[in-house]
C-alpha cells in the first residue's frame, strides 16, 4: 500500500533523507520514530505529496505521488502535526467540504458526517465556527475529516498532540479497528509507549537513514539487550556514541 | 506499477467544474460567516469603513469632476494621455501586488498546505487563490477608478452604454496584470527558487527607481511656471511613452474614450459604442487567455515550485546585542532598571520584525519623498501655511496608523505571555509605561524631522515651525498614550495576530479617537497661526474683534496652551485608565 523506493531528499546541500526504502502492506500500522531532525517530517511530507523526492519514488496504492498525485490523494487520509482548519467554517461545514472534495455522493456524505461527528464526539460544537475551538477540539475535527472518505492509507504526524486521554483512547480504538479492516497506517511519533502499544512494525530514523526496521522484539535482538524498555533501546540506538561506532564500522 | 485499485468508499473524482464549484462554495461560505461575524462584533468598524469609503469616494468624485471640467474646456486632447499614464502605472503596480499576494497565498499559507494534500488539480488551487489575490489587489482600483470614470462620463455627457461598459472594462483590464503577476510569481518560484527574493527585490527596485526618475524628470522638464497651461502640456508630453498600442492600458483608455463619445446623431454615438465594444472584446479575450495561461502554468509548475521552496533551509542568523541595547540597559538609575530592560526587549523585537520597520520605512520614506518634492512648486504664503498644517495632519495620521496597528496590540500580546512577565519582579505599571515610552521615543524623532523638512521646503517662518514642532510633539505623545492606554484597557487575549487585534473594536476605537485628536490639535492651532501669518506677511493691522484676537500673538499662545493641555489629556487619561485596568488584569 505504501512504498518508498530508494528515496533521497536534499535541502540545498543538506541531505534530509538518504536512500530510504520501505514497503508497508495493507492492514499494517507502522510507526516511524526518531530524534528531532532525523527526517521524519520530510518523509511524511513526501508521502502526502507536499515534497518531491530528489531521487526515488513514493507510491500509495500503486500511484506515484509525483506523476499521479491526484489519484494517490484519493487513497490517502492525512492528520498533520498542527491542525489546519478554516476558522470561519463550522465542523459540519468543514466535513461537508472534505466529503465533497473526495466526490462522495451527497446522501452518503451526510451519513458519513454524522458518523464522524458521533465517533469523535463533536456534537456539542459541530455548528460553531472553528475559531472558537480548543486545540483538542480542532485535532478531533481533523481526525474526523481524515477518516470521512474511508481511505486505504492513513498518514498521522504526531497524532496525539492536544488530545485528552479520552480522545486518545477513541483514536487508538479506531486505528485498531480500521487496520483490522485493511487500512494501512503510517504514523510518526515521539511517544514511544504509543508506538510500542499500537505498531505492528516500527522504523527508527537517525540523520536521514532508517537505522532500524522491525518489531520491538527484533530491536531487542539486534541491540543484544534483553528485558528492557523501548525507551532504553531507542536511546541506545539514537545515541551519538552508537552512530559514531556504526559510521566507523561502515 | 499502478494497480488500479478501486477508489475507497464510493468516491468519484471531481471534474474541473465540480472542483471550481466546491471552492467557490468554500469562499462564499467563509465570506458569509466573516461578514456575519463583522456585523455582530465589529459594527463600529464596518460602519466606519463604509462611511470613510463613501467620503473618500465622494471627495475623489468631486475632485475628478472639477479636474475633468477644467481639462475638457482647455486641454481635451490630454485626456487620452492622462488615462494612458494612469492605467499603465496601475498595470505595473498590479503585476507586482498580485505577484506578491499570490506568493503568500500559494506558497506560504496554511490553506495551501491543506489543499495540496487533497485530491485537487493544481489549476483549481491556483484559481481559488487567484480570486483572493485579485480581490485584494483590485479593490483599490475600483475605489479609485470608479469616481474618476463616472466623473469623466458626466463631464463628457456620455451615453448610458458608457456606464454599462465601465465595470466589464475595469474587471477585464485588471485580470490581465493580475494573471501576469501570478505567472511571473509561479515561474520565479519554480525556476529560480534561490534567486527568488533577489529577483523580486531587484525588479521592484528597478521599477520604483525608474518610476521616480520618470516622474521627477517629467516634473522638472517643464520650464514654464507651475500649474499653468504650458507647464501642464510640457509635463504630460513627458508621459507619451505610456501610449503604446500593444498595452492593455491603451486598449482600456481607447475603449473608454470611444464609449464616452456622444456623436451629433444617434448613428455616430452607436458607431463609437461599437468601437468601444471592440476594445472591450479585445480586453476580455486577453483576460481569458491570460487566465488560461496562468492556470496552465499552475498545473505545470505549482507543485514543483512548492516543493522547491520547501528545500530552502532558512539561514541561521545570530542576533548579537547592539551597543544601543547595552547602553540603554546599563544607563540611568537603579529604579528604572526593569523599565529599561523592557524597552531593550521591545527594541530588539522591533528590529527583528521586518513587518514593523519596513512599513515604518515605506510610509515615512514616501512622506520624505513628497516633502522633498514640495520645492518643485511655487506657493503663496497662504498656500504654504495651509499645506504646512495639512502636512502636520498627514504626519499625525500616518503615525496614528502605526500606533493603532503595532502599539495598540502590544499589551494584548504581552498578556498572552503574561506567564513570563507575571512571574518577574517587575511592577505591572512598568510594562505599560515601557510601551508608552517606546512608542513615543520611536515616533518623535522621525516626525519632528519630517515636519522640519516640510516647513523648510515650504519656506515657512521659524516661529510657525516652532509651533508645528510643539504640535507634533503633542501629537506623538497623545497618540502613543491613546494606543497604549486603550490597548491596556481593552486587551484581546484570544488573538495571536496583531493585525486582527488592531482590527477589532478596541483598535477601531483607538483609530477613531486618534483621528479626532489629530483634527482637534491641528484645528486649534492652525486658524490663529494662519491668521497671524497672513497678517504679518501682508502687513495687515489686526482688527479689534474676535478674529483679530484669534489671529494675534495672544491668540496663538492661548491656542498653543490648549494644544498642550489637549496633548497631555490625550496622553495621561488613557494611560491612567489603562494602568488601572492592567493592575487588575487576570490572564
Interface residues (C-beta under 8 A of the other chain):
Chain A: X10 X11 X12 X14 X45 X48 X49 X50 X51 X52 X59 X61 X62 X63 X64 X68 X69 X70 X71 X73 X74 X75 X76 X78 X80 X84 X86 X88 X89 X93 X97 X98 X100 X101 X102 X103 X104 X105 X108 X112 X129 X149 X150 X151 X152
Chain B: X1 X2 X3 X4 X5 X7 X8 X9 X10 X11 X12 X13 X14 X18 X22 X25 X26 X29 X30 X33 X34 X37 X110 X111 X113 X114 X116 X117 X118 X119 X120 X121 X303 X304 X306 X307 X310 X311 X312 X313
